Amino acid sequence: HSFKVEATVRGVQQEPVGWVADLADLDAELKAVAAQLDHGLLNEKPGLERPTLEHLCLYFAERLKVRFPGLSRIVVSRPTISESCALNVA
């Protein structure tokens, strides 16, 4: 299956650049987490024994929140079947 993951970060602009988070860093971290899941059985990964879209949202949120404390939303979708799930991160 192919999935698409989107992450939203909120917060105060950081000087001197004026961004909330470096989107290149966020992209690299998203790809690193995705690489942990690539070419394997999702239900064999700890935390994904039931690999629903909801659990995938939680999986990505738990791993991204450490490096991006302003993480506010994760959306995981399967475009091939037009399904998606959104998680608002507290």
N, CA, C and O atoms as a GROMACS GRO file, in nm:
protein
  360
    1HIS      N    1   0.084  -0.118   0.000
    1HIS     CA    2   0.000   0.000   0.000
    1HIS      C    3   0.088   0.124   0.000
    1HIS      O    4   0.199   0.124   0.054
    2SER      N    5   0.037   0.227  -0.060
    2SER     CA    6   0.108   0.356  -0.059
    2SER      C    7   0.028   0.454   0.026
    2SER      O    8  -0.095   0.462   0.018
    3PHE      N    9   0.101   0.529   0.108
    3PHE     CA   10   0.039   0.626   0.196
    3PHE      C   11   0.102   0.763   0.172
    3PHE      O   12   0.217   0.773   0.127
    4LYS      N   13   0.026   0.865   0.202
    4LYS     CA   14   0.076   1.003   0.198
    4LYS      C   15   0.062   1.057   0.340
    4LYS      O   16  -0.041   1.040   0.404
    5VAL      N   17   0.168   1.123   0.388
    5VAL     CA   18   0.165   1.179   0.523
    5VAL      C   19   0.193   1.328   0.516
    5VAL      O   20   0.289   1.371   0.451
    6GLU      N   21   0.109   1.406   0.582
    6GLU     CA   22   0.128   1.551   0.590
    6GLU      C   23   0.140   1.589   0.738
    6GLU      O   24   0.068   1.537   0.823
    7ALA      N   25   0.230   1.681   0.766
    7ALA     CA   26   0.249   1.728   0.904
    7ALA      C   27   0.236   1.880   0.906
    7ALA      O   28   0.284   1.949   0.816
    8THR      N   29   0.170   1.931   1.009
    8THR     CA   30   0.154   2.075   1.029
    8THR      C   31   0.222   2.114   1.160
    8THR      O   32   0.204   2.048   1.262
    9VAL      N   33   0.298   2.220   1.155
    9VAL     CA   34   0.368   2.271   1.273
    9VAL      C   35   0.320   2.414   1.298
    9VAL      O   36   0.313   2.495   1.206
   10ARG      N   37   0.288   2.443   1.423
   10ARG     CA   38   0.246   2.578   1.462
   10ARG      C   39   0.339   2.629   1.570
   10ARG      O   40   0.401   2.552   1.644
   11GLY      N   41   0.349   2.760   1.580
   11GLY     CA   42   0.428   2.819   1.686
   11GLY      C   43   0.467   2.962   1.654
   11GLY      O   44   0.417   3.024   1.560
   12VAL      N   45   0.556   3.012   1.734
   12VAL     CA   46   0.605   3.149   1.721
   12VAL      C   47   0.719   3.149   1.619
   12VAL      O   48   0.802   3.058   1.617
   13GLN      N   49   0.722   3.251   1.536
   13GLN     CA   50   0.830   3.264   1.439
   13GLN      C   51   0.964   3.274   1.510
   13GLN      O   52   0.979   3.348   1.607
   14GLN      N   53   1.060   3.200   1.459
   14GLN     CA   54   1.195   3.200   1.516
   14GLN      C   55   1.282   3.297   1.436
   14GLN      O   56   1.287   3.291   1.313
   15GLU      N   57   1.349   3.383   1.504
   15GLU     CA   58   1.441   3.476   1.440
   15GLU      C   59   1.576   3.408   1.423
   15GLU      O   60   1.605   3.316   1.500
   16PRO      N   61   1.658   3.445   1.332
   16PRO     CA   62   1.644   3.558   1.239
   16PRO      C   63   1.569   3.524   1.112
   16PRO      O   64   1.537   3.614   1.034
   17VAL      N   65   1.540   3.396   1.088
   17VAL     CA   66   1.480   3.357   0.960
   17VAL      C   67   1.332   3.390   0.953
   17VAL      O   68   1.283   3.430   0.847
   18GLY      N   69   1.260   3.375   1.061
   18GLY     CA   70   1.118   3.406   1.064
   18GLY      C   71   1.027   3.286   1.040
   18GLY      O   72   0.909   3.303   1.010
   19TRP      N   73   1.081   3.166   1.052
   19TRP     CA   74   0.997   3.048   1.035
   19TRP      C   75   0.964   2.986   1.169
   19TRP      O   76   1.029   3.015   1.270
   20VAL      N   77   0.864   2.900   1.171
   20VAL     CA   78   0.826   2.827   1.291
   20VAL      C   79   0.915   2.704   1.305
   20VAL      O   80   0.958   2.669   1.415
   21ALA      N   81   0.941   2.638   1.193
   21ALA     CA   82   1.029   2.521   1.188
   21ALA      C   83   1.091   2.514   1.050
   21ALA      O   84   1.031   2.559   0.952
   22ASP      N   85   1.208   2.459   1.041
   22ASP     CA   86   1.273   2.440   0.913
   22ASP      C   87   1.202   2.326   0.840
   22ASP      O   88   1.209   2.211   0.882
   23LEU      N   89   1.134   2.360   0.731
   23LEU     CA   90   1.055   2.259   0.661
   23LEU      C   91   1.143   2.153   0.596
   23LEU      O   92   1.097   2.041   0.573
   24ALA      N   93   1.266   2.185   0.565
   24ALA     CA   94   1.358   2.083   0.514
   24ALA      C   95   1.387   1.979   0.621
   24ALA      O   96   1.395   1.860   0.593
   25ASP      N   97   1.401   2.025   0.746
   25ASP     CA   98   1.422   1.931   0.858
   25ASP      C   99   1.297   1.845   0.880
   25ASP      O  100   1.307   1.725   0.905
   26LEU      N  101   1.180   1.908   0.871
   26LEU     CA  102   1.055   1.835   0.888
   26LEU      C  103   1.039   1.730   0.778
   26LEU      O  104   0.998   1.617   0.805
   27ASP      N  105   1.069   1.768   0.656
   27ASP     CA  106   1.061   1.675   0.543
   27ASP      C  107   1.157   1.557   0.563
   27ASP      O  108   1.120   1.442   0.540
   28ALA      N  109   1.278   1.586   0.605
   28ALA     CA  110   1.377   1.480   0.628
   28ALA      C  111   1.330   1.386   0.739
   28ALA      O  112   1.348   1.264   0.728
   29GLU      N  113   1.272   1.440   0.844
   29GLU     CA  114   1.224   1.355   0.954
   29GLU      C  115   1.105   1.270   0.911
   29GLU      O  116   1.095   1.153   0.948
   30LEU      N  117   1.014   1.329   0.832
   30LEU     CA  118   0.903   1.251   0.779
   30LEU      C  119   0.954   1.134   0.695
   30LEU      O  120   0.905   1.022   0.706
   31LYS      N  121   1.053   1.161   0.610
   31LYS     CA  122   1.109   1.056   0.526
   31LYS      C  123   1.181   0.951   0.609
   31LYS      O  124   1.176   0.832   0.575
   32ALA      N  125   1.246   0.991   0.717
   32ALA     CA  126   1.315   0.895   0.804
   32ALA      C  127   1.216   0.802   0.872
   32ALA      O  128   1.239   0.681   0.880
   33VAL      N  129   1.105   0.857   0.921
   33VAL     CA  130   1.004   0.773   0.985
   33VAL      C  131   0.940   0.681   0.882
   33VAL      O  132   0.919   0.563   0.909
   34ALA      N  133   0.911   0.734   0.764
   34ALA     CA  134   0.852   0.651   0.658
   34ALA      C  135   0.948   0.539   0.618
   34ALA      O  136   0.903   0.428   0.590
   35ALA      N  137   1.076   0.567   0.616
   35ALA     CA  138   1.176   0.466   0.578
   35ALA      C  139   1.175   0.349   0.676
   35ALA      O  140   1.205   0.236   0.638
   36GLN      N  141   1.141   0.375   0.803
   36GLN     CA  142   1.132   0.268   0.902
   36GLN      C  143   1.020   0.170   0.869
   36GLN      O  144   1.022   0.054   0.912
   37LEU      N  145   0.922   0.216   0.791
   37LEU     CA  146   0.805   0.134   0.758
   37LEU      C  147   0.813   0.074   0.619
   37LEU      O  148   0.741  -0.021   0.588
   38ASP      N  149   0.899   0.128   0.536
   38ASP     CA  150   0.906   0.089   0.396
   38ASP      C  151   0.955  -0.055   0.381
   38ASP      O  152   1.046  -0.099   0.451
   39HIS      N  153   0.895  -0.126   0.288
   39HIS     CA  154   0.935  -0.263   0.254
   39HIS      C  155   0.930  -0.359   0.374
   39HIS      O  156   1.017  -0.444   0.391
   40GLY      N  157   0.827  -0.343   0.454
   40GLY     CA  158   0.808  -0.433   0.567
   40GLY      C  159   0.659  -0.448   0.595
   40GLY      O  160   0.576  -0.374   0.540
   41LEU      N  161   0.626  -0.541   0.680
   41LEU     CA  162   0.487  -0.559   0.720
   41LEU      C  163   0.456  -0.464   0.834
   41LEU      O  164   0.518  -0.471   0.941
   42LEU      N  165   0.361  -0.376   0.812
   42LEU     CA  166   0.329  -0.276   0.914
   42LEU      C  167   0.288  -0.340   1.046
   42LEU      O  168   0.326  -0.292   1.152
   43ASN      N  169   0.211  -0.448   1.040
   43ASN     CA  170   0.162  -0.508   1.165
   43ASN      C  171   0.272  -0.580   1.243
   43ASN      O  172   0.245  -0.635   1.350
   44GLU      N  173   0.393  -0.582   1.191
   44GLU     CA  174   0.507  -0.635   1.267
   44GLU      C  175   0.587  -0.525   1.335
   44GLU      O  176   0.685  -0.553   1.405
   45LYS      N  177   0.547  -0.400   1.316
   45LYS     CA  178   0.615  -0.287   1.380
   45LYS      C  179   0.549  -0.258   1.514
   45LYS      O  180   0.426  -0.250   1.522
   46PRO      N  181   0.628  -0.242   1.620
   46PRO     CA  182   0.569  -0.208   1.751
   46PRO      C  183   0.483  -0.082   1.741
   46PRO      O  184   0.527   0.021   1.690
   47GLY      N  185   0.362  -0.093   1.789
   47GLY     CA  186   0.269   0.019   1.784
   47GLY      C  187   0.177   0.015   1.663
   47GLY      O  188   0.080   0.089   1.656
   48LEU      N  189   0.209  -0.072   1.568
   48LEU     CA  190   0.127  -0.083   1.448
   48LEU      C  191   0.073  -0.225   1.429
   48LEU      O  192   0.053  -0.269   1.316
   49GLU      N  193   0.052  -0.294   1.536
   49GLU     CA  194  -0.002  -0.429   1.527
   49GLU      C  195  -0.136  -0.430   1.454
   49GLU      O  196  -0.173  -0.527   1.388
   50ARG      N  197  -0.207  -0.320   1.467
   50ARG     CA  198  -0.330  -0.296   1.389
   50ARG      C  199  -0.303  -0.170   1.307
   50ARG      O  200  -0.328  -0.059   1.356
   51PRO      N  201  -0.253  -0.185   1.184
   51PRO     CA  202  -0.206  -0.070   1.108
   51PRO      C  203  -0.318   0.009   1.038
   51PRO      O  204  -0.322   0.019   0.915
   52THR      N  205  -0.407   0.063   1.119
   52THR     CA  206  -0.512   0.149   1.064
   52THR      C  207  -0.454   0.286   1.035
   52THR      O  208  -0.345   0.318   1.081
   53LEU      N  209  -0.527   0.366   0.959
   53LEU     CA  210  -0.483   0.503   0.934
   53LEU      C  211  -0.470   0.580   1.066
   53LEU      O  212  -0.381   0.663   1.081
   54GLU      N  213  -0.560   0.552   1.160
   54GLU     CA  214  -0.554   0.619   1.290
   54GLU      C  215  -0.423   0.585   1.363
   54GLU      O  216  -0.358   0.672   1.419
   55HIS      N  217  -0.386   0.457   1.361
   55HIS     CA  218  -0.263   0.417   1.427
   55HIS      C  219  -0.140   0.471   1.354
   55HIS      O  220  -0.040   0.503   1.418
   56LEU      N  221  -0.147   0.483   1.224
   56LEU     CA  222  -0.036   0.544   1.149
   56LEU      C  223  -0.020   0.691   1.186
   56LEU      O  224   0.092   0.740   1.198
   57CYS      N  225  -0.131   0.762   1.204
   57CYS     CA  226  -0.125   0.902   1.249
   57CYS      C  227  -0.053   0.911   1.383
   57CYS      O  228   0.036   0.993   1.401
   58LEU      N  229  -0.093   0.824   1.477
   58LEU     CA  230  -0.030   0.824   1.609
   58LEU      C  231   0.118   0.788   1.600
   58LEU      O  232   0.200   0.848   1.670
   59TYR      N  233   0.152   0.692   1.517
   59TYR     CA  234   0.290   0.648   1.499
   59TYR      C  235   0.377   0.765   1.454
   59TYR      O  236   0.484   0.790   1.511
   60PHE      N  237   0.332   0.837   1.352
   60PHE     CA  238   0.409   0.951   1.303
   60PHE      C  239   0.413   1.064   1.406
   60PHE      O  240   0.517   1.126   1.426
   61ALA      N  241   0.301   1.090   1.470
   61ALA     CA  242   0.296   1.198   1.569
   61ALA      C  243   0.393   1.174   1.684
   61ALA      O  244   0.465   1.265   1.725
   62GLU      N  245   0.396   1.052   1.736
   62GLU     CA  246   0.484   1.019   1.848
   62GLU      C  247   0.631   1.040   1.811
   62GLU      O  248   0.710   1.085   1.894
   63ARG      N  249   0.666   1.009   1.689
   63ARG     CA  250   0.807   1.020   1.648
   63ARG      C  251   0.845   1.161   1.608
   63ARG      O  252   0.960   1.201   1.626
   64LEU      N  253   0.752   1.238   1.553
   64LEU     CA  254   0.783   1.374   1.511
   64LEU      C  255   0.777   1.475   1.625
   64LEU      O  256   0.850   1.574   1.624
   65LYS      N  257   0.692   1.449   1.723
   65LYS     CA  258   0.671   1.545   1.834
   65LYS      C  259   0.800   1.571   1.912
   65LYS      O  260   0.820   1.680   1.964
   66VAL      N  261   0.887   1.471   1.919
   66VAL     CA  262   1.012   1.487   1.993
   66VAL      C  263   1.096   1.600   1.934
   66VAL      O  264   1.148   1.684   2.006
   67ARG      N  265   1.108   1.601   1.804
   67ARG     CA  266   1.193   1.700   1.737
   67ARG      C  267   1.117   1.828   1.701
   67ARG      O  268   1.177   1.934   1.686
   68PHE      N  269   0.986   1.818   1.687
   68PHE     CA  270   0.903   1.932   1.648
   68PHE      C  271   0.792   1.951   1.750
   68PHE      O  272   0.679   1.906   1.729
   69PRO      N  273   0.822   2.020   1.861
   69PRO     CA  274   0.723   2.036   1.968
   69PRO      C  275   0.600   2.115   1.923
   69PRO      O  276   0.495   2.106   1.988
   70GLY      N  277   0.610   2.190   1.815
   70GLY     CA  278   0.496   2.265   1.763
   70GLY      C  279   0.409   2.184   1.669
   70GLY      O  280   0.317   2.239   1.607
   71LEU      N  281   0.436   2.053   1.658
   71LEU     CA  282   0.354   1.967   1.572
   71LEU      C  283   0.209   1.977   1.616
   71LEU      O  284   0.177   1.955   1.732
   72SER      N  285   0.121   2.011   1.522
   72SER     CA  286  -0.018   2.030   1.560
   72SER      C  287  -0.116   1.939   1.487
   72SER      O  288  -0.229   1.921   1.531
   73ARG      N  289  -0.071   1.880   1.376
   73ARG     CA  290  -0.164   1.796   1.299
   73ARG      C  291  -0.087   1.699   1.210
   73ARG      O  292   0.015   1.734   1.151
   74ILE      N  293  -0.139   1.577   1.201
   74ILE     CA  294  -0.086   1.475   1.111
   74ILE      C  295  -0.204   1.424   1.029
   74ILE      O  296  -0.311   1.394   1.083
   75VAL      N  297  -0.184   1.414   0.899
   75VAL     CA  298  -0.285   1.356   0.811
   75VAL      C  299  -0.218   1.242   0.735
   75VAL      O  300  -0.114   1.260   0.672
   76VAL      N  301  -0.278   1.124   0.742
   76VAL     CA  302  -0.231   1.009   0.667
   76VAL      C  303  -0.343   0.970   0.571
   76VAL      O  304  -0.459   0.957   0.611
   77SER      N  305  -0.306   0.954   0.444
   77SER     CA  306  -0.408   0.918   0.346
   77SER      C  307  -0.359   0.806   0.256
   77SER      O  308  -0.239   0.783   0.240
   78ARG      N  309  -0.454   0.738   0.198
   78ARG     CA  310  -0.429   0.638   0.094
   78ARG      C  311  -0.501   0.686  -0.030
   78ARG      O  312  -0.618   0.655  -0.051
   79PRO      N  313  -0.431   0.763  -0.113
   79PRO     CA  314  -0.494   0.824  -0.230
   79PRO      C  315  -0.559   0.724  -0.325
   79PRO      O  316  -0.659   0.756  -0.390
   80THR      N  317  -0.505   0.603  -0.334
   80THR     CA  318  -0.559   0.505  -0.428
   80THR      C  319  -0.701   0.464  -0.395
   80THR      O  320  -0.775   0.420  -0.483
   81ILE      N  321  -0.741   0.479  -0.270
   81ILE     CA  322  -0.878   0.442  -0.232
   81ILE      C  323  -0.953   0.559  -0.168
   81ILE      O  324  -1.061   0.541  -0.111
   82SER      N  325  -0.895   0.678  -0.177
   82SER     CA  326  -0.959   0.801  -0.128
   82SER      C  327  -0.998   0.795   0.019
   82SER      O  328  -1.106   0.839   0.056
   83GLU      N  329  -0.909   0.740   0.103
   83GLU     CA  330  -0.932   0.738   0.248
   83GLU      C  331  -0.826   0.822   0.316
   83GLU      O  332  -0.712   0.828   0.271
   84SER      N  333  -0.863   0.887   0.426
   84SER     CA  334  -0.765   0.963   0.503
   84SER      C  335  -0.810   0.972   0.649
   84SER      O  336  -0.926   0.951   0.683
   85CYS      N  337  -0.712   1.005   0.732
   85CYS     CA  338  -0.738   1.025   0.873
   85CYS      C  339  -0.654   1.144   0.919
   85CYS      O  340  -0.537   1.155   0.883
   86ALA      N  341  -0.712   1.231   0.998
   86ALA     CA  342  -0.641   1.346   1.051
   86ALA      C  343  -0.639   1.339   1.203
   86ALA      O  344  -0.739   1.307   1.267
   87LEU      N  345  -0.522   1.369   1.259
   87LEU     CA  346  -0.504   1.370   1.404
   87LEU      C  347  -0.457   1.508   1.445
   87LEU      O  348  -0.353   1.555   1.399
   88ASN      N  349  -0.534   1.574   1.532
   88ASN     CA  350  -0.489   1.700   1.591
   88ASN      C  351  -0.406   1.665   1.713
   88ASN      O  352  -0.454   1.600   1.806
   89VAL      N  353  -0.281   1.708   1.711
   89VAL     CA  354  -0.184   1.673   1.815
   89VAL      C  355  -0.194   1.776   1.927
   89VAL      O  356  -0.190   1.896   1.903
   90ALA      N  357  -0.206   1.728   2.048
   90ALA     CA  358  -0.216   1.819   2.164
   90ALA      C  359  -0.080   1.860   2.211
   90ALA      O  360  -0.068   1.936   2.307
   0.00000   0.00000   0.00000
